Amino acid sequence: MTHQDYSDTDKSEDVKVLHGMGYAQELERRMSRFSNFAISFSIICILSGGINSLAQATSGAGGAAIGIGWPLGCLVSAVFAIAMAQISSAYPTAGGLYHWGSILGNRGTGWLTAWFNLLGLITVLGAINVGTYYFFIGAFGEYLGIADSTAVRVVFLVILTGAQALINHMGIGLTAKLTDFSGYLIFVTAIALSVVCLAVADGYDFARLFTFSNYSGEAGGNVWPTTSGTWVFLLGLLLPVYTITGYDASAHTSEETVRAAHSVPRGMISSVLWSAVFGYIMLCSFVLMIPNMDAAAAQGWNVFFWAMNEQVNPLVKDILYFLIFICQFLCGLATVTSVSRMIFAFARDKGLPASKALSKVSPKYRTPVSAIWTGSTLAVLFVWGSSLVTIGETPVYTIVVSCTVIFLFFSFAIPIALGLFAWGTPKWNKMGPWDMGEGKFKLFAVLSILAMALIFVLGIQPPNEWALYITVGFLVITALVWFLFEKRRFRGPPIGDEVARRAAEIAAAELAVGEKA
């Protein structure tokens, strides 16, 4: 047994649920409940988004953007996680969102959900690793004599993403061990950073955490265009919303998690909860350390390095930088896992070009090898290609990354909204073991829809107004592709009699990868 307390009965139940949805146990169940939590916690990684996007708060509404804005933004993200947890317990499969969108709606809504989620995951993998690159340059570039350029950035990303793909290639056992380690390391490093910030602070002006400022325009290093105090505070909510995402990884790794129907919803919710709490402690400590808020706001995107240079001992600072860099690398590692499982699941139902290759699982490593390398390659190509093209004075990369959050949360919102209407119908008349009841689910479903509207409005504000045109353009293109081609070809996940007809195919697939009954 993979885990001492994972009995044959437990394994039989997990496989029975999977077979009941028409799929073979090709991937290997090596992830514990903690591992399922850790992979989402690692992708959220408060030491990645929380640091690399910090200027959205400090160069926006100042201290209040953290003291008040962080909890509010985390609450916005949490309502999605809670609603998704209900669905994930009923349908614990790899590529969960795609299946939920299909089962609770139809082939078309599932197909649309898959493309929103897939594009969001590929672009967010690129964005995470670009953030890691810029953190590395800011932390160690001067020591190593490395300066930012497109060539350096692409080479760095090829090496970084290649290493993350190789680790994923070698099996979920190794990946789970590293993401488990990442979960502990994020806790330890966030606490260490908080303690250092509080230790070197000139004083504890807690009032600054609840003081609203308006650093839009030049006062904030032009992170945000000049706007009103209300808008700049609302725009600052993008910091926690951008950071507290990626928890769909718990669902994507359902087929590799023991007791998935129980573990996945808990992994999703707990990753959001602990990220919100420890992120709040860490960022509040950082704001209290800042010697002068006006000077900090003027630093724009350089605020983290500026404050650390001003206040922290060089040796202590470098140790923290090294730990943060490792956490950010492992954040990308976990994201490769999530991307590859989404590609694998969609290809398994012939939703992608070259689906046969992309859905193939290595008998040796029990991982979807082609999906891992394809997702990783696409993320690097996205960064490279989009960095070379600009619209006006803005790189296409910056514009597309602003769409990432919109794409991801749309892929969350579609199955949640469908679940609101499917509850109790033949489409969804059986709940999983994690069940909060109809009334609570529908409440969180409605809150998720309202939250999606807020995220969309904030996501298309200047300087990201092009995100509106990209999102609308994507919807138009997908509609054309669906109605002209995919509606006739794409069959979606197996349902009804099709599940029973797959019995021989399921047995053959499990035999091919050495899965034992």
RASULKA-V150296 format. One record per residue. N is the residue number from 1. RES is the residue in one letter. SS is DSSP state (A for helix, B for strand, O for the rest). NEAR is the number of other C-alpha atoms within 12 Angstrom. Layout:
[[N & RES & SS & NEAR] [N & RES & SS & NEAR]]
//
This chain:
[[1 & M & O & 17] [2 & T & O & 19] [3 & H & O & 20] [4 & Q & O & 11] [5 & D & O & 14] [6 & Y & O & 22] [7 & S & O & 15] [8 & D & A & 19] [9 & T & A & 15] [10 & D & A & 23] [11 & K & A & 30] [12 & S & A & 21] [13 & E & A & 22] [14 & D & A & 36] [15 & V & A & 37] [16 & K & A & 26] [17 & V & A & 27] [18 & L & A & 34] [19 & H & A & 32] [20 & G & A & 29] [21 & M & O & 35] [22 & G & O & 32] [23 & Y & O & 39] [24 & A & O & 39] [25 & Q & O & 41] [26 & E & O & 40] [27 & L & O & 43] [28 & E & O & 38] [29 & R & O & 37] [30 & R & O & 33] [31 & M & B & 38] [32 & S & O & 37] [33 & R & A & 34] [34 & F & A & 35] [35 & S & A & 43] [36 & N & A & 49] [37 & F & A & 46] [38 & A & A & 50] [39 & I & A & 54] [40 & S & A & 52] [41 & F & A & 51] [42 & S & A & 56] [43 & I & A & 51] [44 & I & A & 54] [45 & C & A & 52] [46 & I & A & 52] [47 & L & A & 52] [48 & S & A & 48] [49 & G & A & 40] [50 & G & A & 46] [51 & I & A & 44] [52 & N & A & 38] [53 & S & O & 38] [54 & L & O & 45] [55 & A & A & 45] [56 & Q & A & 48] [57 & A & A & 52] [58 & T & A & 59] [59 & S & O & 47] [60 & G & O & 51] [61 & A & O & 46] [62 & G & O & 49] [63 & G & O & 42] [64 & A & A & 38] [65 & A & A & 44] [66 & I & A & 47] [67 & G & A & 37] [68 & I & O & 29] [69 & G & A & 38] [70 & W & A & 46] [71 & P & A & 32] [72 & L & A & 28] [73 & G & A & 37] [74 & C & A & 40] [75 & L & A & 29] [76 & V & A & 39] [77 & S & A & 48] [78 & A & A & 39] [79 & V & A & 38] [80 & F & A & 48] [81 & A & A & 44] [82 & I & A & 42] [83 & A & A & 44] [84 & M & A & 49] [85 & A & A & 50] [86 & Q & A & 44] [87 & I & A & 53] [88 & S & A & 49] [89 & S & A & 35] [90 & A & A & 40] [91 & Y & O & 47] [92 & P & O & 48] [93 & T & O & 49] [94 & A & O & 48] [95 & G & O & 47] [96 & G & A & 52] [97 & L & A & 55] [98 & Y & A & 51] [99 & H & A & 48] [100 & W & A & 47] [101 & G & A & 43] [102 & S & A & 38] [103 & I & A & 38] [104 & L & O & 37] [105 & G & O & 32] [106 & N & O & 28] [107 & R & A & 31] [108 & G & A & 34] [109 & T & A & 36] [110 & G & A & 41] [111 & W & A & 43] [112 & L & A & 44] [113 & T & A & 43] [114 & A & A & 46] [115 & W & A & 38] [116 & F & A & 36] [117 & N & A & 46] [118 & L & A & 48] [119 & L & A & 35] [120 & G & A & 42] [121 & L & A & 47] [122 & I & A & 46] [123 & T & A & 42] [124 & V & A & 48] [125 & L & A & 49] [126 & G & A & 45] [127 & A & A & 45] [128 & I & A & 50] [129 & N & A & 47] [130 & V & A & 42] [131 & G & A & 38] [132 & T & A & 39] [133 & Y & A & 38] [134 & Y & A & 33] [135 & F & A & 37] [136 & F & A & 37] [137 & I & A & 27] [138 & G & A & 31] [139 & A & A & 32] [140 & F & A & 25] [141 & G & A & 19] [142 & E & A & 13] [143 & Y & A & 12] [144 & L & A & 12] [145 & G & O & 13] [146 & I & O & 19] [147 & A & O & 20] [148 & D & O & 22] [149 & S & O & 17] [150 & T & A & 22] [151 & A & A & 17] [152 & V & A & 21] [153 & R & A & 34] [154 & V & A & 30] [155 & V & A & 21] [156 & F & A & 30] [157 & L & A & 37] [158 & V & A & 29] [159 & I & A & 20] [160 & L & A & 36] [161 & T & A & 45] [162 & G & A & 29] [163 & A & A & 25] [164 & Q & A & 39] [165 & A & A & 43] [166 & L & A & 28] [167 & I & A & 32] [168 & N & A & 41] [169 & H & A & 33] [170 & M & O & 25] [171 & G & O & 31] [172 & I & A & 44] [173 & G & A & 28] [174 & L & A & 27] [175 & T & A & 39] [176 & A & A & 37] [177 & K & A & 26] [178 & L & A & 32] [179 & T & A & 44] [180 & D & A & 33] [181 & F & A & 27] [182 & S & A & 40] [183 & G & A & 40] [184 & Y & A & 26] [185 & L & A & 32] [186 & I & A & 43] [187 & F & A & 32] [188 & V & A & 22] [189 & T & A & 33] [190 & A & A & 39] [191 & I & A & 29] [192 & A & A & 27] [193 & L & A & 40] [194 & S & A & 31] [195 & V & A & 24] [196 & V & A & 25] [197 & C & A & 36] [198 & L & A & 28] [199 & A & A & 21] [200 & V & A & 27] [201 & A & O & 26] [202 & D & O & 19] [203 & G & O & 20] [204 & Y & O & 20] [205 & D & O & 22] [206 & F & A & 21] [207 & A & A & 18] [208 & R & A & 30] [209 & L & A & 32] [210 & F & A & 22] [211 & T & O & 24] [212 & F & O & 30] [213 & S & O & 31] [214 & N & O & 39] [215 & Y & O & 42] [216 & S & O & 36] [217 & G & A & 24] [218 & E & A & 21] [219 & A & A & 27] [220 & G & A & 34] [221 & G & O & 27] [222 & N & O & 26] [223 & V & O & 35] [224 & W & O & 37] [225 & P & O & 26] [226 & T & O & 25] [227 & T & O & 26] [228 & S & O & 19] [229 & G & A & 25] [230 & T & A & 21] [231 & W & A & 27] [232 & V & A & 39] [233 & F & A & 38] [234 & L & A & 36] [235 & L & A & 46] [236 & G & A & 48] [237 & L & A & 44] [238 & L & A & 48] [239 & L & A & 48] [240 & P & A & 48] [241 & V & A & 48] [242 & Y & A & 45] [243 & T & A & 46] [244 & I & O & 51] [245 & T & O & 54] [246 & G & O & 55] [247 & Y & O & 52] [248 & D & O & 59] [249 & A & A & 55] [250 & S & A & 59] [251 & A & A & 50] [252 & H & A & 49] [253 & T & O & 55] [254 & S & A & 53] [255 & E & A & 47] [256 & E & A & 46] [257 & T & B & 46] [258 & V & O & 39] [259 & R & O & 42] [260 & A & A & 49] [261 & A & A & 42] [262 & H & A & 36] [263 & S & A & 38] [264 & V & A & 51] [265 & P & A & 46] [266 & R & A & 41] [267 & G & A & 47] [268 & M & A & 52] [269 & I & A & 42] [270 & S & A & 33] [271 & S & A & 47] [272 & V & A & 47] [273 & L & A & 31] [274 & W & A & 33] [275 & S & A & 46] [276 & A & A & 40] [277 & V & A & 25] [278 & F & A & 35] [279 & G & A & 42] [280 & Y & A & 37] [281 & I & A & 30] [282 & M & A & 36] [283 & L & A & 46] [284 & C & A & 43] [285 & S & A & 35] [286 & F & A & 49] [287 & V & A & 48] [288 & L & A & 38] [289 & M & A & 38] [290 & I & O & 40] [291 & P & O & 28] [292 & N & O & 26] [293 & M & A & 36] [294 & D & A & 27] [295 & A & A & 23] [296 & A & A & 36] [297 & A & A & 40] [298 & A & A & 30] [299 & Q & O & 29] [300 & G & A & 34] [301 & W & A & 30] [302 & N & A & 30] [303 & V & A & 38] [304 & F & A & 40] [305 & F & A & 32] [306 & W & A & 27] [307 & A & A & 35] [308 & M & A & 33] [309 & N & A & 25] [310 & E & A & 22] [311 & Q & A & 26] [312 & V & O & 31] [313 & N & O & 17] [314 & P & A & 16] [315 & L & A & 12] [316 & V & A & 21] [317 & K & A & 28] [318 & D & A & 22] [319 & I & A & 20] [320 & L & A & 32] [321 & Y & A & 34] [322 & F & A & 25] [323 & L & A & 30] [324 & I & A & 38] [325 & F & A & 36] [326 & I & A & 33] [327 & C & A & 44] [328 & Q & A & 46] [329 & F & A & 43] [330 & L & A & 47] [331 & C & A & 52] [332 & G & A & 53] [333 & L & A & 49] [334 & A & A & 55] [335 & T & A & 51] [336 & V & A & 57] [337 & T & A & 58] [338 & S & A & 50] [339 & V & A & 53] [340 & S & A & 47] [341 & R & A & 52] [342 & M & A & 49] [343 & I & A & 48] [344 & F & A & 46] [345 & A & A & 45] [346 & F & A & 46] [347 & A & A & 36] [348 & R & A & 39] [349 & D & O & 35] [350 & K & O & 26] [351 & G & O & 37] [352 & L & O & 28] [353 & P & O & 19] [354 & A & O & 19] [355 & S & A & 23] [356 & K & A & 21] [357 & A & A & 23] [358 & L & A & 31] [359 & S & O & 37] [360 & K & O & 35] [361 & V & O & 39] [362 & S & O & 30] [363 & P & O & 23] [364 & K & O & 20] [365 & Y & O & 26] [366 & R & O & 33] [367 & T & O & 41] [368 & P & O & 47] [369 & V & A & 35] [370 & S & A & 30] [371 & A & A & 40] [372 & I & A & 44] [373 & W & A & 34] [374 & T & A & 35] [375 & G & A & 41] [376 & S & A & 44] [377 & T & A & 33] [378 & L & A & 33] [379 & A & A & 41] [380 & V & A & 36] [381 & L & A & 26] [382 & F & A & 33] [383 & V & A & 40] [384 & W & A & 29] [385 & G & A & 23] [386 & S & A & 26] [387 & S & A & 28] [388 & L & O & 21] [389 & V & O & 19] [390 & T & B & 16] [391 & I & B & 19] [392 & G & O & 10] [393 & E & O & 13] [394 & T & B & 22] [395 & P & B & 23] [396 & V & A & 26] [397 & Y & A & 34] [398 & T & A & 31] [399 & I & A & 35] [400 & V & A & 39] [401 & V & A & 39] [402 & S & A & 40] [403 & C & A & 43] [404 & T & A & 42] [405 & V & A & 45] [406 & I & A & 42] [407 & F & A & 41] [408 & L & A & 44] [409 & F & A & 46] [410 & F & A & 40] [411 & S & A & 44] [412 & F & A & 53] [413 & A & A & 46] [414 & I & A & 42] [415 & P & A & 46] [416 & I & A & 49] [417 & A & A & 36] [418 & L & A & 36] [419 & G & A & 44] [420 & L & A & 33] [421 & F & A & 22] [422 & A & A & 28] [423 & W & B & 29] [424 & G & O & 17] [425 & T & O & 16] [426 & P & O & 16] [427 & K & O & 24] [428 & W & B & 26] [429 & N & O & 18] [430 & K & O & 21] [431 & M & O & 28] [432 & G & O & 25] [433 & P & O & 23] [434 & W & O & 30] [435 & D & O & 24] [436 & M & O & 22] [437 & G & O & 21] [438 & E & A & 23] [439 & G & A & 16] [440 & K & A & 18] [441 & F & A & 32] [442 & K & A & 29] [443 & L & A & 22] [444 & F & A & 34] [445 & A & A & 37] [446 & V & A & 27] [447 & L & A & 27] [448 & S & A & 36] [449 & I & A & 31] [450 & L & A & 23] [451 & A & A & 35] [452 & M & A & 33] [453 & A & A & 19] [454 & L & A & 26] [455 & I & A & 38] [456 & F & A & 31] [457 & V & A & 26] [458 & L & A & 32] [459 & G & A & 40] [460 & I & O & 29] [461 & Q & O & 28] [462 & P & O & 25] [463 & P & O & 29] [464 & N & O & 34] [465 & E & O & 24] [466 & W & A & 27] [467 & A & A & 33] [468 & L & A & 27] [469 & Y & A & 20] [470 & I & A & 25] [471 & T & A & 32] [472 & V & A & 19] [473 & G & A & 15] [474 & F & A & 24] [475 & L & A & 20] [476 & V & A & 15] [477 & I & A & 18] [478 & T & A & 25] [479 & A & A & 20] [480 & L & A & 15] [481 & V & A & 20] [482 & W & A & 25] [483 & F & A & 18] [484 & L & A & 13] [485 & F & A & 16] [486 & E & A & 23] [487 & K & A & 22] [488 & R & A & 13] [489 & R & A & 18] [490 & F & O & 30] [491 & R & O & 25] [492 & G & O & 36] [493 & P & O & 41] [494 & P & O & 27] [495 & I & O & 25] [496 & G & O & 15] [497 & D & A & 13] [498 & E & A & 20] [499 & V & A & 21] [500 & A & A & 18] [501 & R & A & 18] [502 & R & O & 22] [503 & A & A & 22] [504 & A & A & 17] [505 & E & A & 20] [506 & I & A & 29] [507 & A & A & 24] [508 & A & A & 18] [509 & A & A & 28] [510 & E & A & 27] [511 & L & A & 18] [512 & A & A & 21] [513 & V & O & 25] [514 & G & O & 21] [515 & E & O & 25] [516 & K & O & 21] [517 & A & O & 19]]
//
